[in-house]
Amino acid sequence: MSAANVASPLAGIKVLDLSRVLAGPWCTMTLADLGCDVIKVENPAGGDDTRMFRPPEVGDESSFFLSCNRSKRSLALDFSKPEGQAIVSALAARADVLVENYRFGALAAYGLDYDTLAKGNPRLIYCSISGYGRNSPLAHRASYDTVMQAEGGLMSVTGELGGAPMKVGVSIADMLSGMNATQSILAALFARQRTGRGQFIDISLLDGVVAALSNQISGYDADGKTPQSWGTQNPFLAPCQAFDTDDGEIVLVIGNDRQFRGLCEALGRKDLATDARFAKNASRVANRDALVTELSAIFKSASRATWMSKLHDAGLPAGAIRNVPEVVASPEVKARGLIKMVAHPTAGEIRMAGSPLSLSETPLREPYAPPLLGQHSRQILFEELGYDAERVRALETAGIVRSHESFGPLK
């Protein structure tokens, strides 16, 4: 059977997405990649906050929004009004999964909390994403990714050796939480096969960051020392860091003594492998500065490409420090199909990073473009809820529902 005729792993699962910005949308985009039908509910006044995160933009669309909302349908709906709440409730009654990241108590005020919606749909899996968790003493506190990187300790171990705390270059707290939410939803779907019931999932950005500090927390427990930032170095290994060549930077990770001997041979410096200061990892860590001085001089003597060839021929873990254009253009990224081109209704053909998931028997869905605001409002109301044209027209006139203006008047 051809891949085109094989259902994606989560085909038939309906997801109601009430989330904005990144953590929730990252989760629901992953679910969409896996084949779920994701209905993204957005504020008619402007949609997901990230529609306004610009520049950069493609056409008149925020590149940030485009990066985390592919393969979804957009329903522009004001659910601060009773009519809008009724629509969300009706969709939730038909959904398998609901994902939200509203401030604490906001959805309960509209009757859209888990306890209320589960009465009408006991099979509903309701995933709530927040900064500190819904049962935390800080549940009411506002948060964003950078705040969580700070409060979760990640910034304290990121940055130059001895330098100021630094955030990671991507919104890693949001992405970790999106991944954690996806894992939890998949587990809940599996559990529902046995029990027939859904459940409430409480995902915290703080939890995700703290869990990612695993080895740092273990190290602190072992020696009582407060972990610090090390730049590209590793406090447990040497050499393990970036080095300058005569035309660019590389990063080298030597994880054991055998690899170090291989490195010395590749560099034409077998004497370093027998030097008592460097023969064992513990001694290399203790004499890191002297070792780095030796290696830095050697690596500066030739080009990045030369050293990559020598190190890879020796089977050593090393890589060039590449910028984003170099990564996108690299043959290995292309070979893995990680860059996707999709046709967008107003921005033309857009390029995006595809899903890293790969399944042999149930391939992922081929992506389609992130939606325009309200692009699917009428389709969803007609097909999912059975509304007629007159009822939809009344909702649009009242400003409760917005349909994308490019589609013309309702017939």
N, C-alpha and C positions, 0 to 999 in steps of 0.2 A: 504494500500500500504506500502511495506517495505521501510525503510530508504534508502536502496541501490537503489531503483527505483525512488527516489524523487530527482529532480534536485536541486543543491545548489542554493542559492538565486541569485547569479550573473552569473550563467551558461550562456554562450553565449556572455559575454562581453569580448572584446579583449583589453588588456592593453599593451602598448609599454613602457617598463621601461628603461629609459636612466640614471637612478640614480645609485649612488655608496655610499659606506660606510654604513650609518644606517638609517637616517631619511627617505629617499626615499625608500630604500629596505624594511623598516619596514611597510611603507604604502602598497607597492605592494605585500608583503607577506600576509598582511591582506586581500587584494583584491583576492589573489590566494586562501586563505583559504575559502573565500566566493564563490569561483567557477570560478573566472575569468581565462581566458587563458592569462598568463603573459609571454611576450617575453622579456627577459633580454638581452639588447645589451651591450656587454663588449668589451673593448680594446683587440685586439688579442695578444698584447705584454705581458699582465699579468692579464688582467681581472679586475674585481672590486678590488679597493684598499685593501679591507679586506681579499682578498685571501692571502695577505702577512702579515696580522696581526697574528703573531705567535711567540713563543708558547702561549697557548697550541695548539695542533693539533691532529686530528684523522686520522690515516693513513698518507697521505700526504696532507690533507685538513685542512685549518684553521678552528678552532672551532668557531671563530667569524663569518666567512662567513657562515658556516653551520647554525648558529643560526638565520639568518634573510633572508634566500633565498630559503626556501623550496617551492616545488610545482611550480617552474618556469622553463621555457625553456631558454637555453643560446644560443645566437647568437653572435659569436666572429667576430666583424666587425670594420674595420677602416673607420670611416666616416669623417676623415680629407681629404679623397680622393673623387673626384666627384662620382665615382662609388658607394662608400659607402653611400654618401649623397642621391643618387638616391634610394638606397635600403631602407633607413630610411624613405624617403618621401613616397615611395610606401607602406610601412607598415603602416605609419601614415594615409594614405588615407583610409585604411581598418580598422583602430583602433577606438575604442570608447573613450579610455583614453590614454594620454601620460603623464608620470611622469619624471621630470628631476631635477637635482640639480647642473648644471654646473655653472661656474663663469659667472658673468654678461656679456652679449654680446657674449659669446662663440658660442652658437648655432645659433644666428643671422648671424654670419660670415659664417656659412655653409648653410644658408637658411633653418634652422630647427627651427626657432622661431614660436611662435603662429600665428602671423599675416600671415606669409607665408604659413604655413601648413593648417590653417583654410580656405584659399582660395580653396584648393583642397578637404577639408573635413569640411564643416561648422558644422557638428555634433560633431566634436572633442572636448573633454574636456581636456585641457592642464594644468597640474598642475606643477608649478614651485616652488621648495623649496630652500630657501637660508638663510643665517644667519640673514640679516637685512631687507629682503624684496626687491623686484625689483624696487619699487618707493621710496626707502629710500635714503637720502643723503649719506648713507654709503653702498649703493648697491654694490660698487666695492670692498669692504673690504672682505678679506678671513676670514673664521670662522670655528670653530669646536665646538662640544658640550661643552667642558670645558670653552671655551671662552664665550659662551653664558650663561652658568651658572654664570660666573663672571659678565658679563656686564648686565645681566638681574636681578641682585640682589639676585639670589637664594643662592649663596655661602655665602652671608653676614648673612643669617638667618639659616645657616646649620653649625653644629659643636657643640663642647662642650660649656656649659654655660660660657660665658666670654672668650672663646678660639679663635683661629685663624679661619678665614673663611675656609670652607670645601666643596669640591664637593660631590654631591650625589654619592653613590656607583655604580650606573649604569648610562648610558648615557641618562639621563632623558630628556634633552632638545631635543635630536634627537627623542626619543620615543614620546614625547608630540607632536612634529611637524608631525611625521608619523601618529599619531592618528588624528590630526587636518586635515591633508591632506586627510585621508580616509573619515572623516566626510564630508568634502567639496566636494569630488568627488561623494559620495552617494547623497548629496543634488543636485549637478549639473546633475546627471543622472535622478533624479526625475523631476527636472525642465525641462530637455530636452524632457520628455514625453509630457509636455504641449506646449513647444515652438518649438520643433523640432531642436533647435540649441544648440551647445556646448558653452563653455565659457573658459575664462582664470582664473586660480586660483593662487593666490600669497600667499604662505605660508612662514612665517618667524620664525626661531628658537627663535629670540628675542621676537616676539609676544607671542609665546607659553609659554615662561618662565614668562613673565610679567603677562599674564593672570592668570597663576597658583599662583601668589602672591596675589590673590584676597583679602583674609582676612587681609593680612599684609598691603596692601595699604589702606584698609578701616580703620584699626586700626591707621595707621599713620595719615589719614585724621581726625580721631576723636580726637586724643590727641597731634598730632604734634611731637611725639617722634619717633626717628629712630628705627625701629625694629631691634632686636639683635638675635643672636643664643641662643637657650635654651637647647641644648642637647636633651635628651628625655623628658624634662619637657615641660609644656604648660603654657604660661604666663597668660592664662585666667582661668585655672582649677587647682585644687589641691585636692587630689593627682592625678597626671598624669605624670608618669615617670617610669624608670626602677628601680628595686630593686634587690639587691643580696639576694639569699637564701644560704643555706649551701653547695649547689652543682651546682649552675648555676643562671642565671638571668631571671627575669620575667619583664613584663611591665604591668602596671595597669592604667586604665583610669576610673576615677570616674566623671561622667558627671552631677550629680545633688545631692541634699542633701539626697534624698531617698536612692540612691545607697551608699552614705557614711554611712548611718545608717546600711545598709546591710553589708557593709565591716566591720564595728566595731563589729557587731554580729559574723560574720564569723571568725574574729580574736580573739574573746573572750575578747574584750575590749569595751564593751558598754559605758564605762565611757567617751571614747573619743567623742562619738556622742553628749554628753550633755555638753562637755567642751565649754565654750563660745568662745574660740579661734578657734574652729573647727566646730561649729554647722552649719554654713552657708558657702557657697562656697567663698564669698567675704572675710570672716574672715579667712578661710583656706589659701587663696592666700596671705593675709596679714601676716599670721603666718606660712608660708610654711616651713621655716627652722625647727621650733619646731615640726611641724607635721612629717616632713620627718625623723627627729631624732627618734621619737617614732616608726614610721612604720619600719624603717630600722632595728632596734633592734629586732622587732617581726619577720620580714621575715627571718632574719639570723638564727632563732632558729629551722628551719625545712627545708626539702628538697623542691626542685622545684616541684616535682610531688605532694607532700603533699599540697602545697599551691594552685597548679592548681586545684586539686580536691575540696578543700574547696571553692575557689573563684567561680568556675564554678557551684558547687552545689548551691551557693547563687545567681546564675544568674548574676554574675558581669563580665564586660568586661575585661578580663585579658588573657595574653598569655605568653608562654615561648619564650625567645629570642633564636631562633634556627639558626644553621648554614645551609649552602646550602645542604649538605648531609642529614641532619635531615629533611629538607623540602621535598626533593625529595622522601625520604623513608616514609613520613607520610601517614597514611591511608586515611586521608581526601583529600590529593592531588591525590592519586591514585583513590579514589572513583569518583572524578570529571573528571578523564581522562586527566589530565593536562600534563602528561608526555607521549610523543609519541616515539615509536621505529620505525625507518624506515630503509630500506635496501639501502645502498649507493653502487654504482658500484665499488668503489675502497677502501672505508673506512670500509666496512662491515656494520653491524647494528649499527646505531647511535641513541643516546638518545637526545631528545630536548624538550623544553617547548612548549606545544601545544597552540592553540588559546584559549583565555578566552571567546570567543563568543559562545553562545548557543541558537539555534533556534529550536523550537519544530517541525515545519511543513516543513522547508527547511533546513535540516542539512548541516553543513559545509562539504567540500570535505575532504576525507581521505587524509592526507598529503603524498607526495612522496618526495624523497631525493632532496636536493639542487643540481643543475646541475654541472657537470664538465664544464670547460671552453670550449665553442664551441661544447658542446655535441649535440645540436639540430640544428646547423648551416645548415646542408644539408636538414634536414627535413623541416625547416622553409622556405628555399629558394625554395624547390620543391613544398611544399604543399600550402604555403601562396601566393607565387609570380609566381608559374608555371615555374621556371627556369628549364632548362634541364641540364643533366650531363656535357655537354661540357662547358656551361656557368659557372657553379659552379666550374669546374676544372680550368678555366681561372682565376676566382677570387681568388681561393686558391693559384695558382701559383704566382699571382701578390702580394700576402700577404694582400689582402683586406679582405678576409674571412679566418678564421681559423676553421677547424673542428678537434675535439679531435682525437689525433693520435691513440688512442686505437681502432678506428673503421676501420683502414686499408685504403687502397687506394680506390678512387672513382671508381666504376665499370662503 
